[in-house]
């Protein structure tokens, strides 16, 4: 079993277990701390989508920080069961775990009208998921929303969202993106 620690919010310092599945790599604590500094520590009332949920590090962290709704999409039934168990353990009724392929979910009707406030993308590397998701991002994400993406290489942006903050931890490149208006100003 692998483990992760919630680093902020109501469930700070709680340690959660997840299955030891090949390719499952939780976002490191240091990267999550940076991301939630960028987003603001309090996500009260926001809706979040963790499209490649895996260990649940990003979605559970958002829920701990007050998100009103967190949809976590995971294709592995074993991993999804662990996500549900962890959400129950923490009493996070705002978390909805969907067992589905991320690309199929992105193309489905399971997205709220207007999209989510924050979308987390941490797909398996070197499989082209980010490029294949670009056409769905305008529907998944509110125009003023925040898009977070991890990748094996730096990204200038995705589908109209431009990288406004970025960093690197080891071989992981992480990015916070916002939609940029035509005059070059950020929409948020």
trRosetta pair geometry for C-beta under 8 A, 3 or more apart (Angstrom, degrees):
i j d omega theta_ij theta_ji phi_ij phi_ji
1 17 4.7 -4 171 -165 131 112
1 18 6.9 143 -166 67 81 31
1 19 6.6 -63 -118 -114 68 31
1 20 5.8 -123 -92 -30 16 96
2 17 7.0 138 78 -159 45 58
2 18 5.1 -28 69 67 97 85
2 19 7.2 14 20 96 93 20
2 20 5.3 131 -31 -87 87 71
2 24 6.8 -158 13 107 155 120
2 26 7.0 173 145 -15 135 118
2 55 6.5 -76 99 -112 131 122
3 15 5.4 10 -179 -180 121 102
3 16 6.6 158 -153 81 69 40
3 17 5.4 -36 -96 -99 78 58
3 18 7.3 158 -93 18 28 75
4 15 7.3 167 85 -151 32 60
4 16 5.6 -18 61 60 81 91
4 18 6.8 18 0 0 106 118
4 26 4.7 -161 -89 -152 129 167
4 55 5.4 106 -25 154 141 132
4 56 7.5 -175 51 71 146 80
4 57 5.1 -119 -168 -93 160 95
4 60 8.0 123 96 63 129 138
5 13 6.6 -22 -171 -146 108 31
5 14 7.1 156 -153 80 61 39
5 15 5.2 -30 -96 -97 76 71
5 16 7.7 164 -92 16 27 73
5 29 6.4 5 63 -91 104 120
6 9 6.9 -74 165 56 117 100
6 11 4.5 16 92 108 163 98
6 12 5.9 -123 112 -107 95 26
6 13 6.9 -34 72 28 81 21
6 14 4.7 17 27 52 117 89
6 15 8.0 -137 9 -72 73 27
6 16 7.1 66 -33 -11 92 111
6 60 6.3 -101 -94 129 107 106
6 61 6.0 172 -139 -99 78 67
6 64 5.0 135 -167 -64 134 167
6 90 7.9 95 -40 -108 154 143
7 12 6.5 0 157 -134 21 79
7 13 7.9 70 -117 -60 33 43
7 29 5.4 131 -72 -149 137 91
7 32 5.7 136 26 102 137 123
7 33 5.7 -87 135 -74 154 87
7 36 7.7 173 84 30 111 145
7 61 6.7 3 36 -125 84 115
8 12 5.4 4 -129 -93 18 102
8 33 7.6 128 -33 -111 120 69
8 36 5.9 -167 37 118 151 160
8 41 6.1 -119 174 -152 144 93
8 61 6.8 55 48 -162 88 92
8 64 6.5 135 90 110 57 118
8 65 5.8 26 108 -81 104 106
9 12 5.9 159 57 -49 45 84
9 41 7.6 180 -67 172 74 83
9 61 7.2 145 10 -170 131 55
9 63 7.9 143 128 98 163 44
9 64 3.4 135 83 134 136 83
9 65 3.8 -115 -77 -76 129 53
9 66 6.5 -153 -136 -20 116 74
10 64 5.4 -148 47 -164 75 68
10 65 7.8 -170 3 -78 77 25
10 66 7.5 115 -19 -61 110 70
11 14 4.5 -44 172 9 94 134
11 60 7.7 -68 75 164 145 95
11 64 4.2 -99 37 -123 100 115
11 90 5.2 -10 -101 -144 151 122
11 92 7.9 -50 -32 -60 146 112
12 64 7.0 136 -51 166 55 133
14 64 7.9 -163 33 -109 121 137
14 90 6.6 118 122 -100 168 107
16 56 7.2 -63 111 76 150 124
16 60 6.9 -48 8 153 164 170
16 86 4.6 50 -156 -133 133 123
16 89 7.2 151 -116 73 98 144
16 90 7.8 -39 -83 -44 124 116
17 82 7.1 -105 107 -156 73 117
17 86 7.6 -165 54 -82 55 107
18 24 6.9 -142 125 157 124 145
18 26 7.5 133 38 -61 145 118
18 54 7.7 62 166 149 155 65
18 55 4.4 -171 33 -135 170 76
18 56 6.7 178 -86 18 135 101
18 79 6.8 34 -172 -141 103 80
18 82 4.9 115 -132 141 65 146
18 83 7.7 33 -117 -65 108 64
18 86 7.3 -22 -76 -46 86 140
19 24 7.3 104 86 14 75 168
19 78 5.4 12 -18 141 168 109
19 79 5.7 -111 39 -89 118 67
19 82 5.5 -150 -16 -37 88 150
20 24 7.5 -162 -154 56 30 127
21 24 4.4 75 67 -15 90 128
21 76 6.4 43 -140 -174 166 174
21 78 7.0 144 -76 92 130 123
21 79 5.9 -59 -4 -69 155 114
23 124 5.7 -7 -176 -114 127 112
24 54 5.1 158 -141 -161 85 103
24 55 5.9 119 174 -51 108 88
24 79 6.9 -175 -98 -110 138 135
25 54 7.2 -36 47 -180 43 155
25 55 7.8 -99 100 -14 14 123
26 54 6.8 -173 -86 120 57 120
26 55 3.9 -46 -82 49 98 157
26 57 4.2 117 -160 -43 98 138
27 31 5.1 -113 176 87 94 123
27 32 5.3 115 114 -59 113 93
27 35 7.6 -4 159 -4 147 146
27 57 4.7 -169 38 102 87 141
27 58 5.8 64 12 -57 141 93
27 122 6.2 -104 -61 -105 107 158
27 150 6.8 -154 -102 -56 104 150
27 174 7.8 83 -142 -100 113 139
28 31 4.7 89 63 9 84 103
28 32 7.0 -153 95 -5 41 88
28 169 5.7 -135 43 140 139 155
28 172 7.7 165 5 45 111 151
29 32 5.8 -60 -147 40 30 110
29 33 6.2 33 156 -23 67 106
30 33 5.7 -50 -148 33 29 114
30 34 6.6 29 153 -16 61 104
30 169 6.2 150 86 -114 116 140
31 34 5.7 -54 -152 37 33 111
31 35 6.2 35 151 -21 66 106
31 150 7.9 47 169 -98 149 121
31 167 7.1 -173 -123 87 82 126
31 169 5.1 -101 -65 -4 110 151
31 172 7.0 -37 -85 105 154 136
31 174 5.5 129 -157 -20 118 163
32 35 5.5 -52 -143 36 33 113
32 36 6.2 19 163 -8 68 108
32 57 6.3 -114 -77 159 137 109
32 58 7.1 -154 -113 -95 103 64
32 61 5.6 -140 -165 -106 128 169
33 36 6.4 -63 -144 44 25 99
33 37 6.4 31 153 -23 62 106
34 37 5.6 -55 -151 33 31 114
34 38 6.6 31 152 -19 64 104
34 167 5.9 -26 146 14 162 159
34 174 7.5 117 87 90 127 139
35 38 5.7 -58 -157 35 32 112
35 39 6.3 18 153 -9 69 110
35 58 7.7 -43 108 -123 161 98
35 148 6.0 47 -146 -132 123 143
35 174 6.9 -82 -72 158 106 138
35 176 6.9 156 -134 -70 73 111
36 39 5.4 -49 -132 45 42 107
36 40 7.5 -68 180 74 62 27
36 41 6.0 66 153 -110 102 50
36 61 6.6 -117 -61 153 136 123
36 65 6.6 -167 -145 -70 131 162
37 41 7.4 11 -99 -64 44 79
38 165 5.2 -157 -123 69 137 160
38 176 4.9 -143 147 -50 152 165
39 43 6.8 0 139 -81 124 103
39 118 6.7 29 -134 -110 135 142
39 146 6.0 174 -112 92 94 170
39 148 7.8 -44 -62 -59 121 127
39 176 7.4 -156 -60 -127 78 134
40 43 7.1 139 85 -72 93 61
41 65 6.3 -142 166 -146 54 121
42 65 6.1 -160 -123 174 30 92
42 66 5.5 6 -163 35 72 144
43 46 4.5 -80 179 38 87 125
43 48 7.0 9 170 -46 147 127
43 62 5.5 -36 55 -161 168 77
43 65 4.6 72 15 108 100 105
43 66 5.2 164 67 71 64 83
43 67 4.4 -14 115 -69 123 76
43 117 7.9 154 -164 97 98 136
43 118 7.1 -58 -139 2 128 146
44 65 7.9 -107 -44 141 59 67
44 66 3.8 -39 -77 146 66 136
44 67 7.6 -123 -96 -77 18 24
44 68 7.4 65 -178 -49 44 84
45 66 7.4 -5 -3 142 53 103
45 67 7.9 -75 57 -145 20 38
45 68 5.0 23 -140 -37 27 122
46 62 7.7 -94 88 -174 114 110
46 66 7.8 76 26 104 88 83
46 67 5.1 -62 75 -126 83 79
46 68 6.3 158 54 13 27 90
46 117 4.0 -106 -159 70 96 153
46 118 6.0 43 156 -1 132 107
47 67 6.9 110 -110 -175 20 101
47 68 6.1 -46 -72 66 66 97
47 69 4.5 -2 -122 63 85 103
47 70 7.7 -177 -160 -76 50 39
47 71 7.8 21 180 -3 92 97
47 112 6.4 -34 160 27 167 148
47 116 4.8 -124 111 -138 97 74
47 117 5.1 122 50 5 66 94
47 118 7.6 177 92 30 46 71
48 59 6.5 169 115 -125 121 71
48 62 4.5 -30 26 151 173 159
48 63 7.8 -127 49 -55 133 67
48 67 4.9 -41 0 -147 118 153
48 69 7.1 179 30 95 62 58
48 70 4.7 -7 67 -113 104 77
48 71 7.3 -171 95 28 55 64
48 116 6.0 92 -127 -178 17 126
48 117 6.6 -50 -71 63 60 88
48 118 4.5 -16 -112 71 87 101
48 119 7.4 170 -160 -84 60 32
48 120 6.9 29 180 -10 105 103
49 70 7.8 174 -82 -158 24 53
49 71 5.1 -12 -113 65 71 101
49 73 7.3 13 -173 -7 89 109
49 111 7.9 -12 -82 -120 148 87
49 116 4.4 -148 -12 -28 105 168
49 118 7.4 -175 28 97 64 56
49 119 4.7 -9 63 -117 105 76
49 120 6.8 -165 95 28 55 70
49 140 6.4 -98 52 -176 162 105
50 53 4.6 80 117 -98 112 77
50 56 7.2 87 120 -134 161 51
50 58 5.0 157 -118 87 118 105
50 59 3.4 -88 -12 -59 150 110
50 62 7.4 -171 -52 18 112 134
50 70 6.6 23 -5 -179 107 97
50 71 7.1 -172 30 92 67 51
50 72 4.6 -5 64 -114 113 73
50 73 6.9 -174 92 23 61 68
50 120 4.6 -6 -113 60 67 122
50 122 8.0 -16 -164 23 85 103
51 73 5.2 -8 -150 47 43 123
51 102 4.8 82 163 -147 93 112
51 105 7.0 -177 -143 83 85 128
51 106 6.7 30 -140 -67 131 104
51 119 6.6 25 -26 -171 113 95
51 120 6.7 -171 13 81 76 62
51 121 5.6 -2 46 -100 123 68
51 123 7.6 -29 101 -68 106 90
51 133 7.6 83 143 -126 164 146
51 140 7.8 0 -75 -159 130 149
52 73 7.1 -27 -72 83 27 92
52 74 7.6 85 -167 -99 37 62
52 102 5.4 -21 -76 -77 76 150
52 120 8.0 -117 42 116 72 85
52 121 6.6 63 11 -155 108 50
52 122 5.2 -137 74 72 113 62
52 123 4.6 166 -46 -92 160 55
52 124 7.3 -154 -159 -18 146 63
52 129 7.4 48 -64 155 138 162
53 56 5.5 14 173 -87 99 61
53 58 7.7 -135 -134 54 56 95
53 59 5.6 -23 -129 -1 98 140
53 72 3.8 72 -101 -176 142 96
53 73 5.8 163 -20 60 104 39
53 74 4.3 -71 52 -59 114 101
53 79 7.5 157 92 137 99 115
53 80 7.7 84 70 -99 137 68
53 83 5.9 24 140 -101 140 152
53 97 7.3 -108 53 -131 178 86
54 57 7.4 -19 88 10 104 91
54 74 6.8 177 -44 -113 25 109
54 79 6.6 -57 -146 -178 33 143
54 122 6.8 -75 11 95 134 116
55 79 7.9 -79 -77 -158 34 110
56 59 5.4 -73 -157 57 68 103
56 60 4.5 57 148 -20 102 115
56 72 6.1 7 -116 -144 86 154
56 82 7.7 -145 -13 112 129 92
56 83 4.8 156 -71 -119 129 92
56 86 5.9 158 77 72 163 149
56 87 7.9 -132 -155 -51 149 88
57 60 6.6 -61 -132 43 13 102
57 61 6.1 16 162 -21 55 115
58 61 5.8 -59 -147 36 25 112
58 62 6.5 25 155 -19 63 106
58 120 4.2 156 141 -167 150 165
58 122 6.6 159 -16 -7 142 133
58 148 7.3 -171 -147 89 140 141
59 62 5.7 -53 -149 34 32 111
59 63 6.4 30 153 -17 65 105
59 70 4.8 132 -168 170 91 125
59 71 7.9 -106 -132 80 130 26
59 72 4.3 98 165 -86 178 109
59 83 7.8 25 76 -153 136 120
59 95 6.8 100 150 -128 112 107
59 120 6.8 -140 -59 40 72 144
60 63 5.5 -50 -146 37 36 113
60 64 6.3 41 152 -22 65 104
60 70 7.7 149 -75 129 30 161
60 72 8.0 19 -44 -75 71 145
60 83 7.9 -146 -55 -147 111 81
60 86 6.3 -43 -100 129 144 126
60 87 7.1 -135 -105 -83 96 74
60 90 7.2 120 -156 14 107 161
60 92 7.1 -156 -134 -12 75 171
60 95 7.2 9 -97 -97 65 144
61 64 5.7 -53 -149 34 31 114
61 65 6.5 19 154 -10 63 111
62 65 5.8 -67 -151 44 30 105
62 67 4.4 26 149 -23 93 142
62 70 5.3 144 90 -102 115 128
62 118 6.8 -166 -125 83 141 140
62 120 7.6 -142 -34 -31 137 133
63 66 8.0 154 -176 18 29 11
63 67 5.3 -70 -91 48 43 106
63 70 4.6 -86 -65 1 98 148
63 87 7.3 -9 108 -124 174 93
63 90 7.6 107 111 107 125 141
63 92 4.6 46 157 -153 141 137
63 94 5.5 171 -135 77 101 113
63 95 5.3 -21 -91 -63 155 103
64 90 7.3 -70 -85 -178 90 147
64 92 7.6 -61 -65 -91 59 128
67 70 5.0 81 100 -57 139 98
67 94 6.1 163 98 137 78 144
67 118 7.7 -95 -112 41 128 124
68 94 6.0 -159 163 -139 27 130
69 94 5.4 -134 -98 -172 35 90
69 96 7.0 0 -167 2 90 111
69 112 8.0 91 90 -38 153 144
70 92 7.6 -22 41 162 126 126
70 94 5.7 70 11 124 86 95
70 95 4.9 -22 71 -106 105 68
70 96 7.1 172 86 25 52 68
71 96 5.0 -21 -109 70 68 104
71 98 6.2 13 -174 -6 96 118
71 110 7.5 155 -164 147 154 111
71 116 7.5 -119 31 -90 112 135
72 83 5.5 -148 110 180 146 146
72 95 6.4 4 -3 -166 116 97
72 96 7.1 170 23 84 71 49
72 97 5.0 -25 71 -108 103 67
72 98 7.0 170 82 22 47 72
73 98 4.9 -23 -105 71 70 105
73 100 5.6 -55 -154 63 101 94
73 102 5.4 123 115 -102 131 70
73 105 4.8 -118 -129 22 148 172
74 79 5.1 -126 171 102 137 109
74 80 4.4 177 82 -77 118 84
74 83 6.0 155 3 -10 151 148
74 97 6.6 -25 25 -165 110 97
74 98 7.5 141 26 76 61 54
74 99 6.5 -37 80 -111 73 56
74 100 8.0 85 60 41 30 52
75 80 7.9 -155 71 -43 9 117
75 99 6.9 89 -136 -171 27 64
75 100 6.4 -59 -95 108 69 22
75 101 5.1 43 -98 -89 124 51
75 102 7.0 -80 -40 -22 108 73
76 79 3.9 62 82 16 117 108
76 80 6.3 176 87 -13 58 85
77 80 5.5 -56 -140 40 31 114
77 81 6.3 38 157 -26 65 102
77 99 5.7 31 -97 -139 68 140
78 81 5.9 -51 -153 29 27 112
78 82 7.0 25 149 -15 59 103
79 82 5.6 -53 -155 35 37 112
79 83 6.6 41 147 -22 67 102
80 83 5.4 -50 -150 33 36 115
80 84 6.5 37 152 -18 66 102
80 97 5.3 142 -164 161 87 124
80 98 7.9 -97 -134 90 128 22
80 99 4.5 -20 -85 -88 176 93
81 84 5.8 -53 -150 36 32 111
81 85 6.3 33 151 -20 64 106
82 85 5.5 -53 -145 37 33 113
82 86 6.3 33 155 -19 66 105
83 86 5.9 -55 -148 37 29 109
83 87 6.4 29 154 -18 64 106
83 95 7.7 -143 159 161 94 131
83 97 4.7 142 103 -110 120 137
84 87 5.8 -55 -147 36 31 111
84 88 6.4 31 153 -17 65 106
84 97 4.9 -107 -68 26 84 150
85 88 5.7 -55 -149 38 31 111
85 89 6.2 38 151 -26 65 106
86 89 5.4 -48 -145 32 33 118
86 90 6.5 18 159 -6 64 107
87 90 6.2 -65 -150 46 28 100
87 92 4.5 -93 -158 65 77 107
87 95 3.9 -127 -131 74 136 143
87 97 6.8 -158 -1 -34 146 112
88 91 7.3 30 -174 -75 33 34
88 92 7.9 -83 -53 41 19 73
92 95 4.5 45 120 -5 113 115
98 105 6.2 112 113 -113 139 135
98 110 6.8 84 -120 178 161 159
100 104 5.7 -124 173 82 104 110
100 105 4.5 114 107 -61 134 105
100 108 7.6 -51 179 -7 157 150
100 110 8.0 159 22 9 168 162
101 104 4.2 72 70 13 101 111
101 105 6.7 -174 84 -11 49 84
102 105 5.7 -55 -146 36 30 111
102 106 6.3 32 156 -22 65 106
102 123 6.9 -144 70 -104 166 105
102 129 6.9 28 86 -156 136 126
102 133 7.6 -37 136 -88 109 121
103 106 5.6 -51 -146 34 32 114
103 107 6.5 21 156 -10 63 109
103 129 7.2 -130 -62 -140 103 84
103 132 5.9 -25 -113 128 126 125
103 133 6.9 -122 -106 -82 77 78
103 136 7.9 171 -148 -9 60 153
104 107 5.9 -64 -149 43 31 104
104 108 6.2 41 150 -39 66 109
105 108 5.4 -55 -147 21 33 120
105 110 5.9 -53 -158 54 81 135
106 111 7.8 45 -145 -57 40 127
106 133 5.8 -102 -147 -133 172 88
106 136 4.0 73 159 141 111 164
106 139 8.0 119 179 76 73 110
106 140 6.0 -36 -140 -69 86 130
107 136 6.1 -94 -73 -96 59 131
108 111 7.3 140 85 -14 69 85
111 115 6.2 -12 171 -109 116 56
111 116 7.3 -95 -153 -28 90 89
111 139 5.9 95 93 143 162 94
111 140 5.7 -108 -126 -109 140 55
112 115 6.8 146 72 -107 79 3
112 116 6.8 104 38 -70 107 62
114 142 5.5 20 155 -100 89 93
115 119 7.9 -50 175 -49 107 120
115 138 7.8 -120 -64 153 148 35
115 139 6.2 166 -81 155 107 33
115 140 5.3 78 -138 130 108 22
115 141 4.7 0 164 79 143 3
115 142 4.6 -170 78 -51 105 53
115 145 6.4 -104 115 -16 119 152
116 119 5.4 116 75 -66 127 83
116 140 6.2 -21 19 164 101 69
116 141 6.0 -43 59 -106 78 52
116 142 6.7 -125 83 -11 27 88
116 145 6.3 94 100 -137 60 153
117 142 5.9 -5 -99 21 44 129
117 145 5.1 -174 -165 -119 32 99
117 146 7.1 18 149 24 67 83
118 145 6.2 -163 -72 -170 35 99
118 146 4.9 -7 -113 65 81 96
118 147 7.8 176 -156 -81 53 29
118 148 7.0 19 -175 -4 96 106
119 137 7.4 -165 69 -137 163 82
119 140 5.5 63 -93 136 149 115
119 141 4.9 -84 -9 -83 130 106
119 145 6.8 62 -5 142 90 133
119 146 7.6 -173 29 95 62 54
119 147 5.3 -8 62 -117 100 71
119 148 7.1 -171 92 30 52 69
120 148 4.9 -13 -115 67 64 112
121 129 7.7 -178 -172 120 109 114
121 130 6.5 101 152 -102 141 89
121 133 6.9 179 -124 85 139 167
121 147 7.1 7 3 -176 114 89
121 148 6.7 175 28 91 69 58
121 149 4.4 -8 71 -109 111 78
121 150 7.0 -163 102 26 65 65
122 149 7.6 172 -73 -153 50 42
122 150 4.4 30 -118 33 80 122
123 127 6.9 -118 144 60 115 111
123 129 3.6 -124 164 73 166 153
123 130 6.4 -161 31 -47 134 74
123 133 7.9 -172 -42 -22 145 137
123 150 7.9 -179 28 71 53 84
124 127 5.1 35 95 8 102 136
124 129 6.7 109 52 -19 70 136
125 151 7.1 121 -115 -160 91 48
125 152 4.2 89 -150 -46 127 120
126 152 6.2 15 -47 2 81 158
128 131 5.0 -50 -168 43 80 115
128 132 5.7 77 133 -22 90 104
129 132 5.8 -66 -147 43 32 107
129 133 6.1 28 158 -22 69 111
130 133 5.8 -60 -146 36 30 110
130 134 7.1 54 154 -49 61 87
130 149 6.4 73 -116 -157 126 135
130 151 6.3 -17 -31 -95 154 119
130 155 7.4 -102 165 -103 159 145
130 158 6.2 -101 179 -109 103 135
131 134 6.0 -28 -161 -11 34 116
132 135 7.9 -50 176 19 40 97
133 136 5.4 -71 -166 46 61 108
133 137 6.2 78 140 -52 87 90
133 158 7.6 7 90 180 98 136
133 159 8.0 -104 113 -18 71 139
134 137 5.8 -36 -151 -1 36 118
134 158 5.5 -136 -107 -175 91 89
134 159 4.0 168 -163 -57 81 112
135 159 7.1 -162 -66 -109 22 133
136 139 5.7 -67 -169 47 60 107
136 140 5.6 55 139 -25 88 114
137 140 5.5 -61 -135 41 35 110
137 141 5.6 -11 -179 15 73 117
137 147 6.9 15 -154 -107 122 144
137 158 6.2 144 -58 128 166 105
137 159 4.1 138 51 76 135 150
137 160 7.4 -180 100 43 124 96
137 161 6.8 -108 159 -3 143 121
138 141 7.1 -71 -124 53 17 84
138 159 6.4 -126 -38 155 82 123
138 160 6.7 48 -79 37 98 140
141 145 4.4 -143 -176 72 89 140
141 147 5.8 -22 -112 -73 161 101
141 161 7.3 -3 96 -61 158 139
142 145 3.9 116 57 -36 81 109
143 179 5.4 -74 -171 45 65 161
143 187 5.7 -96 147 158 89 157
144 178 8.0 -4 -163 -157 44 97
144 179 7.1 -90 -90 40 28 114
144 187 5.1 -132 -104 130 65 103
144 188 4.9 124 -170 -90 81 77
145 179 7.6 58 50 -9 63 108
145 188 7.7 -143 22 -78 4 124
146 176 6.2 -24 -168 -165 108 95
146 177 7.3 137 -166 70 57 51
146 178 6.3 -32 -109 -87 65 78
146 188 7.0 28 -68 -68 82 166
147 158 6.7 -124 136 58 152 116
147 161 4.6 43 28 159 141 166
147 176 7.5 139 78 -164 51 45
147 177 4.1 -28 70 66 103 105
147 178 7.5 179 24 -73 84 30
148 174 7.3 -2 -173 -174 91 95
148 175 7.0 161 -154 85 48 56
148 176 5.7 -19 -101 -103 76 65
148 177 7.4 -176 -79 19 27 79
149 155 6.1 -18 92 40 133 157
149 158 6.5 98 -35 -11 159 142
149 174 7.4 173 91 -151 44 53
149 175 5.0 -12 61 59 86 105
149 177 6.7 17 7 -5 108 121
150 172 5.7 -20 -163 -168 110 106
150 173 7.0 146 -158 78 56 50
150 174 5.0 -21 -101 -101 77 79
150 175 7.6 176 -82 19 32 76
151 154 7.6 151 80 -93 118 6
151 155 5.5 90 25 -35 151 116
151 172 7.9 125 63 -159 30 61
151 173 5.3 -33 69 69 78 102
151 174 8.0 155 21 -89 65 36
151 175 7.3 3 13 2 107 117
152 171 6.8 -7 -141 154 74 96
152 172 7.7 -56 -101 -113 43 46
152 173 7.0 44 140 18 7 102
153 173 6.0 -28 129 18 11 147
154 163 7.9 -40 -180 -42 85 176
154 166 6.7 66 -139 169 93 155
154 168 7.9 -53 -77 -73 91 111
154 173 5.0 -133 -80 -161 50 155
154 175 7.7 113 -155 -69 59 120
155 158 6.5 -4 171 -44 135 92
155 163 5.9 144 97 -56 78 130
155 166 7.8 180 53 -109 72 136
155 173 7.0 147 -2 118 80 126
155 175 5.2 -79 58 -28 107 164
155 177 7.8 -53 109 -65 118 126
156 162 7.0 -35 153 -145 70 75
156 163 5.8 -127 -169 14 26 115
157 160 7.5 -135 156 80 125 10
157 161 5.5 -176 -164 95 95 52
157 162 4.1 -42 -91 -110 134 46
157 163 5.4 -133 -72 -13 65 73
157 177 5.8 125 -132 -134 72 127
158 161 5.4 -6 64 58 73 100
158 177 6.3 -13 31 -144 90 180
160 179 5.6 8 137 -129 95 93
160 180 7.7 -154 175 37 63 71
161 177 3.8 81 146 143 109 122
161 178 6.3 -179 -153 95 86 8
161 179 5.3 -58 -97 -75 68 60
161 180 7.8 124 -142 -6 31 77
162 177 6.0 163 75 -151 22 90
162 178 6.6 -31 57 65 74 61
162 179 7.5 96 10 -135 79 21
162 180 4.5 6 13 -18 131 125
163 166 5.3 13 179 -51 126 117
163 175 4.6 -67 -120 -158 109 117
163 176 7.1 100 -150 68 64 43
163 177 5.2 -50 -86 -91 45 85
164 176 5.9 -58 61 99 87 89
164 177 6.5 131 4 -126 83 31
164 178 5.0 11 -17 16 138 105
164 186 6.3 36 -97 -98 145 134
165 175 7.3 150 86 -157 55 48
165 176 4.3 11 56 45 100 113
166 173 6.7 1 -175 -179 112 89
166 174 6.5 167 -153 89 64 50
166 175 4.6 -10 -104 -104 96 71
166 176 7.2 -152 -70 22 52 66
167 173 7.6 173 91 -154 39 52
167 174 5.4 -10 61 59 83 95
168 172 6.8 158 -156 85 57 52
168 173 5.3 -23 -101 -103 84 65
168 174 7.4 171 -89 17 32 73
169 172 5.1 -13 65 63 82 105
169 174 7.0 15 9 -4 101 117
178 186 4.7 28 110 -154 141 110
178 187 6.2 -167 163 43 99 82
178 188 5.0 -104 -145 13 131 118
179 186 7.6 113 77 -161 46 63
179 187 4.4 -3 82 15 94 137
179 188 7.6 109 43 -26 75 89
180 184 6.4 -14 177 -150 116 31
180 185 7.1 159 -159 83 74 28
180 186 5.9 -52 -107 -102 68 50
180 187 6.8 -145 -101 -18 16 86
181 184 7.2 -36 77 32 72 19
181 185 5.1 -6 46 65 114 80
181 186 7.4 91 4 163 86 4
181 187 5.5 126 -45 -74 90 80
